[in-house]
Amino acid sequence: MGRYVVRRLLQMIPVFFGATLLIFLMVNVMGDPIAGLCGERSCDPATAAQLKAEFGLDRPLWQQYATYMGNVFTGDFGTAFNGQPVTELMATAFPVTIRLTLVAIVFEIVVGVTLGVLTGMRRGRPVDTAVLLLTLVVIAVPTFVTGLVLQLLLGVEWGWIRPSVAPEAPFSQLIVPGLVLASVSLAYVTRLTRTSLAENRRADYIRTAVAKGLPRRRIITRHLLRTSLIPVITFIGTDIGALMGGAIVTERIFNIHGVGFQLYQGILRQNTQTVVGFVTVLVLVFLAANLLVDLLYAVLDPRIRYA
């Protein structure tokens, strides 16, 4: 197991550099950040040259990337165009988005897996058909429509929640935004759990457990559910980073100043340092989540061993 972890960590190094390089190049071809900094009116040549020299934009692109990565390993993610360090923006944005992501993941695990087990054990029955239709509707409806409808009904019409989340973003105010953020993933988790459970019910080891006279609950929890959750854990593990990076719509609807809000502002203002800094951290989140998922395989399925 130790060798496997070391090998995976070594494999992450080229993946990290490749992903950050690709992001750096893509962000730099979005447009001239100095033009976005000056607003609608174009900067005069002297001011543009001074700003490019100040932010290091007058150097070759490869040199900019090398300088940026060297600063990243010292904890310096650069400075936004408003003069605020990117690390300060991260310190205020990431805790909010992490709380929102935790709420969304809880919905995925509790509601999604529960509905998946319920339908997988009752395949073909009315409850199975009803849940499948409901998940199909959730997948078909865009997230911004779901968020705006819930905000209008629960926040404006009925007054059950705040239409916009407070700046400190407590967990109590993130329940509905978390449900909106997790809605599509929750539907996929439900369908994935149902399919995996229905397939494994016909496996030889399940028939053997039934023939041995084991209690039904023990067969489901210790044998059937553990192996059936492997594809679900894979999906949820990769979904962690996607939820954090893809929360732009949800955070805009509920006025949450998290990672999605900062990314939106950075892209809108063509703020290279902000966008690249936040996405660099999200790449690390993706890599760590995938490593954790691979290690959980051996916990869920005893047949999986890492040499």
Order of alpha helices (4+ residues) and beta strands (2+ residues): alpha-alpha-alpha-alpha-alpha-alpha-alpha-alpha-alpha-alpha-alpha-alpha-alpha-alpha
